[in-house]
Structures are given as C-alpha cells and as structure tokens.
Amino acid sequence: MSASPLRPDLTGFRRRLAELEALLADPATFADNRRAAALGAELRFTSKAVKADDALVALEKELAESRTMSGEADAEIRAMAAEEIARLEPAVEAAREQLIRAIIPVNPDDSRNALVEIRAGTGGEEASLFAAELLRAYTRFAEKKGWKHELMSLSYSDLGGVRDAVLLVEGEGATALLRHEAGVHRVQRVPATEASGRVHTSAATVAVLPEAEEAEVVLKPEDLDMSVARASGAGGQHVNKTESAVQIIHKPTGLMVYCADERSQLRNRIKALRVLRSRLLDMTRAKEREARADARKTQVGSGDRSERIRTYNFPQNRITDHRIDLTVHGIEQVLEGNLDQLVDALFEADLRERAEAITRPSA
C-alpha cells in the first residue's frame, strides 16, 4: 500500500529490520561495543514500528472482512457485521495513530526546557502591546499545563508594552508543544489610541529554543564583554537604586543578552549566561544543518507584517494559522492561555508530515 498521511508505507523499515537482525546475529558486530549498542537501539525502534504496522494490518483485514459481510443477504449476519464495523473503525484509527508515533524518532530536545523569546516587530507601540499579550498567553498556558515558568529577561516599551522578553518554561513536553509557536504573529485591530476607528496591522516575533546544558556550550571569560546598569521598568523609570541589570556580549559572534528581571546582579548574570548558551547552541546547530548562521532568524523572519505564521483578527474575533489553514474563534480566550486547540493541531500536523517524510519512497 502506498504511503499516505494516514497509512505510512513501512517497506523500508522491514528491509532495515532484516539487516539489523543479521548484523546483531553476527558475533563480529560486538567487537565494537558502541556500534553494537547503537544497532541494538535502532533494532528496538525499528521492531516497535514494524509491530505497530503488523497490528494495523491485522485490524484492517478484519475491517475489510466485516464490510464484505455487511453485504450478505442474511439479516443476522449483516447485524453482526455492523457491530464489528462499529468496533473496528475506531480501533483502526487508533492503530494508525500509534503507527505514526512509532515511526518517528524521539527528538532529544523534547525533554529540554524551552526558552520562548518574544519581540515586538512592525507596528510601533501597538506591536509592543501585542507582544505583552503573547507573553501573558504563554505564561498562562504554562500554568494550565502545570509547567514551571520564569522570566529570564524583560524590556518594556514607553507605554508599558514589551519590546522583548525571554520566558523559560520547564515541564514534560514543553519544547515539543511550544516549538510550533516560532514565527511571526500578526495582529489586526483598532488601537485604543486610534480616534478614527481604523484597523491597524502590527506584528510580534516568537522564537523557541531548547535550553542548552552548561557542559554543551563552554563560555570562555575572554570571549565575554559584560557590563552592568540600573534596571528600568515600564515607561523608563528606574526600578532599583543599584546597578543590577546585566548585559553580556559574546565577542566571537556578536550575540548580546540583557537581563534585568532580578534585583540581584548575580541572579541576572546567571540568567543571561543560560540564555546566551542556548542561543549559541542554536547557532551551532543551524550551521550543522547548513542553514542560516542564526536559526532564530529562520524561525522568526524579519518581523515584517507580510511574513506570518498566524493572524489574530480582532474585528472578526478569529485566529488563523496559515501553516495548516486552521481558523479558531475566541481571541480573548486564546490570549488567556487557552492555546490547546492551536498547539495540538500543529503538533499532530507535524507528526504526519514527519511520518510522510520518513516513509516516502526515494526517487
């Protein structure tokens, strides 16, 4: 059967399973313990996928037989067939879902903490106010999921909006679900300061980075240019009398991190270094993928209104995600952290896309 979003083709998996079984049956394979361990892990993954496919094949066969029986002349047989069809159809659908999950390798980043970076884009103060609403939405979403969250940095605009912010989210599945929020979020609404009632369009950008482990990214003291300043709050007022804000510039790359959320200079320094490590790890991975030098730019674009993954249309009270052509209503509820409908749909679409890519026959 050819591959499709609902029925992946595991011909390649079955071929690889036979190869792995042959390799692991050869005593010479175990001369290299590391290679043997890697092959063993691949065998377990591949075997699990093939077993899931076998289970689906068996259920599909049962369903096909029941559908054939539903055309029998005997009323009792037709009734029995109808019962079987009602039982088997959801079972087949569940088995398909299990198969899709079984063939996709676990992303090691899924178990990491997530750093959610939000920046005001095109649109001036209105963009900053929208960025503040997105920050609130992700904070509330984390709370509803039972995830820990912590502001790593926050820079206010003159009218109390958010120029940029970094939110650390800790919890099972945080990175897996939030990574699809990366991109340009466009908002269409009438600003409170707009006397004519004209709808304005502005944007905010979101990047989602897995937090780097300290051992993964070594920061040399001579590569860091660190300075301190007095932290400022909304509207520019100084929020404390000591120089607690910390700015770190990584001289080899030019990356800059500013943290002023804590009253303690030491705490802000620790936070800034955590953010810097994650950005550097992301940059290294982007180079390895032969992508742009900075993967964050790939994620968020330039912040221009024309580059968008999602549009929040306030006059029509709807949100459209342009990647999967999904529209939901109830903007206020979504901005209160009720993101599940959007996040879950994107997660499922990504699973199917990855499953298709894995099982697609090579040209």
BELCOR-V485531 format. One record per residue. N is the residue number from 1. RES is the residue in one letter. PSI is psi in whole degrees, -180 to 180 (NA if undefined). OMEGA is omega in whole degrees, 0 to 359 (* if undefined). Layout:
[[N | RES | PSI | OMEGA] [N | RES | PSI | OMEGA]]
This chain:
[[1 | M | 137 | 182] [2 | S | 155 | 182] [3 | A | 145 | 176] [4 | S | 169 | 180] [5 | P | -27 | 183] [6 | L | -15 | 184] [7 | R | 80 | 180] [8 | P | 150 | 178] [9 | D | 118 | 184] [10 | L | 26 | 179] [11 | T | -45 | 180] [12 | G | -37 | 178] [13 | F | -43 | 182] [14 | R | -38 | 178] [15 | R | -44 | 181] [16 | R | -35 | 179] [17 | L | -43 | 179] [18 | A | -40 | 179] [19 | E | -44 | 181] [20 | L | -41 | 179] [21 | E | -38 | 179] [22 | A | -43 | 180] [23 | L | -43 | 183] [24 | L | -10 | 173] [25 | A | -11 | 181] [26 | D | 117 | 181] [27 | P | -27 | 181] [28 | A | -27 | 180] [29 | T | -34 | 187] [30 | F | 4 | 173] [31 | A | -27 | 177] [32 | D | 99 | 185] [33 | N | -39 | 182] [34 | R | -45 | 179] [35 | R | -40 | 180] [36 | A | -40 | 179] [37 | A | -41 | 180] [38 | A | -42 | 178] [39 | L | -37 | 177] [40 | G | -42 | 178] [41 | A | -41 | 178] [42 | E | -37 | 178] [43 | L | -44 | 180] [44 | R | -43 | 179] [45 | F | -48 | 183] [46 | T | -41 | 180] [47 | S | -41 | 179] [48 | K | -41 | 180] [49 | A | -44 | 181] [50 | V | -40 | 177] [51 | K | -39 | 177] [52 | A | -38 | 178] [53 | D | -41 | 178] [54 | D | -42 | 180] [55 | A | -40 | 179] [56 | L | -43 | 179] [57 | V | -43 | 181] [58 | A | -42 | 179] [59 | L | -40 | 179] [60 | E | -37 | 178] [61 | K | -44 | 178] [62 | E | -43 | 182] [63 | L | -42 | 179] [64 | A | -41 | 179] [65 | E | -40 | 180] [66 | S | -37 | 178] [67 | R | -36 | 176] [68 | T | -42 | 180] [69 | M | -26 | 182] [70 | S | -12 | 177] [71 | G | 6 | 180] [72 | E | 155 | 180] [73 | A | -32 | 183] [74 | D | 123 | 183] [75 | A | -37 | 181] [76 | E | -40 | 178] [77 | I | -41 | 179] [78 | R | -40 | 180] [79 | A | -43 | 178] [80 | M | -40 | 179] [81 | A | -40 | 179] [82 | A | -40 | 178] [83 | E | -43 | 180] [84 | E | -41 | 179] [85 | I | -43 | 179] [86 | A | -33 | 179] [87 | R | -40 | 189] [88 | L | -33 | 183] [89 | E | -50 | 177] [90 | P | -30 | 178] [91 | A | -40 | 178] [92 | V | -43 | 179] [93 | E | -43 | 179] [94 | A | -39 | 179] [95 | A | -35 | 176] [96 | R | -44 | 179] [97 | E | -42 | 179] [98 | Q | -38 | 179] [99 | L | -45 | 180] [100 | I | -44 | 180] [101 | R | -32 | 183] [102 | A | -29 | 185] [103 | I | -6 | 181] [104 | I | 120 | 179] [105 | P | 147 | 178] [106 | V | 131 | 176] [107 | N | 117 | 183] [108 | P | -23 | 179] [109 | D | -19 | 183] [110 | D | -25 | 181] [111 | S | -1 | 181] [112 | R | 163 | 170] [113 | N | 155 | 180] [114 | A | 135 | 171] [115 | L | 117 | 181] [116 | V | 114 | 181] [117 | E | 128 | 182] [118 | I | 131 | 180] [119 | R | 139 | 173] [120 | A | 135 | 180] [121 | G | -135 | 180] [122 | T | 137 | 175] [123 | G | 6 | 174] [124 | G | -137 | 184] [125 | E | -33 | 179] [126 | E | -37 | 177] [127 | A | -38 | 179] [128 | S | -39 | 178] [129 | L | -38 | 178] [130 | F | -38 | 177] [131 | A | -38 | 177] [132 | A | -38 | 179] [133 | E | -38 | 177] [134 | L | -41 | 177] [135 | L | -44 | 178] [136 | R | -42 | 182] [137 | A | -45 | 181] [138 | Y | -34 | 177] [139 | T | -46 | 179] [140 | R | -39 | 179] [141 | F | -43 | 178] [142 | A | -42 | 179] [143 | E | -43 | 180] [144 | K | -31 | 179] [145 | K | -8 | 183] [146 | G | 19 | 179] [147 | W | 146 | 172] [148 | K | 148 | 177] [149 | H | 152 | 183] [150 | E | 133 | 175] [151 | L | 124 | 178] [152 | M | -34 | 176] [153 | S | 153 | 182] [154 | L | 126 | 178] [155 | S | 121 | 183] [156 | Y | 155 | 170] [157 | S | 176 | 184] [158 | D | -32 | 183] [159 | L | 18 | 175] [160 | G | 6 | 173] [161 | G | -170 | 181] [162 | V | 119 | 173] [163 | R | -49 | 176] [164 | D | 152 | 181] [165 | A | 152 | 174] [166 | V | 121 | 181] [167 | L | 124 | 175] [168 | L | 127 | 180] [169 | V | 124 | 181] [170 | E | 124 | 178] [171 | G | 158 | 181] [172 | E | 120 | 178] [173 | G | 5 | 184] [174 | A | -51 | 181] [175 | T | -40 | 182] [176 | A | -40 | 182] [177 | L | -40 | 187] [178 | L | -19 | 184] [179 | R | -26 | 182] [180 | H | -3 | 175] [181 | E | -9 | 183] [182 | A | 131 | 179] [183 | G | -167 | 181] [184 | V | 126 | 178] [185 | H | 120 | 183] [186 | R | 137 | 180] [187 | V | 137 | 177] [188 | Q | 117 | 179] [189 | R | 171 | 177] [190 | V | 115 | 179] [191 | P | 152 | 180] [192 | A | -27 | 182] [193 | T | 0 | 183] [194 | E | 106 | 184] [195 | A | -31 | 185] [196 | S | -10 | 181] [197 | G | 17 | 182] [198 | R | 138 | 179] [199 | V | 130 | 177] [200 | H | 152 | 175] [201 | T | 129 | 177] [202 | S | 180 | 186] [203 | A | 156 | 171] [204 | A | 149 | 180] [205 | T | 147 | 179] [206 | V | 134 | 171] [207 | A | 142 | 180] [208 | V | 117 | 182] [209 | L | 137 | 171] [210 | P | 137 | 181] [211 | E | 134 | 180] [212 | A | 143 | 171] [213 | E | 149 | 184] [214 | E | -38 | 183] [215 | A | -19 | 183] [216 | E | -33 | 184] [217 | V | 109 | 180] [218 | V | 123 | 180] [219 | L | 117 | 178] [220 | K | 133 | 181] [221 | P | -37 | 182] [222 | E | -13 | 179] [223 | D | -4 | 186] [224 | L | 130 | 173] [225 | D | 106 | 186] [226 | M | 134 | 177] [227 | S | 160 | 181] [228 | V | 156 | 179] [229 | A | 169 | 176] [230 | R | 130 | 182] [231 | A | 145 | 178] [232 | S | 151 | 178] [233 | G | -162 | 180] [234 | A | 136 | 179] [235 | G | -1 | 175] [236 | G | -5 | 182] [237 | Q | 146 | 179] [238 | H | 131 | 186] [239 | V | -13 | 172] [240 | N | 165 | 188] [241 | K | -8 | 180] [242 | T | 159 | 180] [243 | E | 85 | 185] [244 | S | -21 | 181] [245 | A | 141 | 183] [246 | V | 133 | 174] [247 | Q | 129 | 179] [248 | I | 128 | 175] [249 | I | 126 | 176] [250 | H | 104 | 190] [251 | K | -40 | 181] [252 | P | -31 | 183] [253 | T | -19 | 184] [254 | G | 2 | 178] [255 | L | 137 | 181] [256 | M | 136 | 177] [257 | V | 135 | 179] [258 | Y | 126 | 179] [259 | C | 128 | 181] [260 | A | 15 | 187] [261 | D | -29 | 182] [262 | E | 155 | 175] [263 | R | -20 | 181] [264 | S | 129 | 177] [265 | Q | -38 | 180] [266 | L | -44 | 180] [267 | R | -42 | 179] [268 | N | -36 | 179] [269 | R | -44 | 179] [270 | I | -44 | 179] [271 | K | -44 | 181] [272 | A | -40 | 179] [273 | L | -36 | 178] [274 | R | -44 | 179] [275 | V | -43 | 181] [276 | L | -44 | 179] [277 | R | -43 | 182] [278 | S | -38 | 178] [279 | R | -39 | 179] [280 | L | -40 | 176] [281 | L | -42 | 180] [282 | D | -41 | 180] [283 | M | -42 | 179] [284 | T | -44 | 180] [285 | R | -38 | 180] [286 | A | -40 | 178] [287 | K | -38 | 179] [288 | E | -32 | 179] [289 | R | 5 | 183] [290 | E | 37 | 177] [291 | A | -160 | 179] [292 | R | 162 | 182] [293 | A | -29 | 181] [294 | D | 109 | 184] [295 | A | -23 | 179] [296 | R | -36 | 178] [297 | K | -36 | 176] [298 | T | -40 | 182] [299 | Q | -48 | 194] [300 | V | -13 | 184] [301 | G | -160 | 183] [302 | S | -11 | 185] [303 | G | 5 | 177] [304 | D | 148 | 184] [305 | R | -28 | 185] [306 | S | -20 | 178] [307 | E | 108 | 183] [308 | R | 148 | 173] [309 | I | -25 | 187] [310 | R | 142 | 178] [311 | T | 131 | 178] [312 | Y | 103 | 183] [313 | N | 100 | 184] [314 | F | -42 | 180] [315 | P | -34 | 180] [316 | Q | 3 | 177] [317 | N | 44 | 181] [318 | R | 153 | 176] [319 | I | 130 | 179] [320 | T | 124 | 173] [321 | D | 114 | 190] [322 | H | -16 | 181] [323 | R | -34 | 182] [324 | I | 10 | 177] [325 | D | 47 | 180] [326 | L | 131 | 177] [327 | T | 130 | 176] [328 | V | 157 | 179] [329 | H | 157 | 181] [330 | G | 64 | 183] [331 | I | -43 | 183] [332 | E | -40 | 180] [333 | Q | -40 | 179] [334 | V | -44 | 181] [335 | L | -9 | 172] [336 | E | 7 | 176] [337 | G | 4 | 179] [338 | N | 70 | 186] [339 | L | -1 | 190] [340 | D | -43 | 184] [341 | Q | -41 | 179] [342 | L | -50 | 184] [343 | V | -44 | 181] [344 | D | -40 | 180] [345 | A | -40 | 179] [346 | L | -38 | 179] [347 | F | -46 | 180] [348 | E | -41 | 179] [349 | A | -39 | 179] [350 | D | -41 | 177] [351 | L | -46 | 182] [352 | R | -40 | 180] [353 | E | -42 | 179] [354 | R | -38 | 178] [355 | A | -42 | 178] [356 | E | -42 | 182] [357 | A | -38 | 181] [358 | I | -40 | 187] [359 | T | -2 | 181] [360 | R | 127 | 180] [361 | P | 139 | 179] [362 | S | 149 | 182] [363 | A | NA | *]]
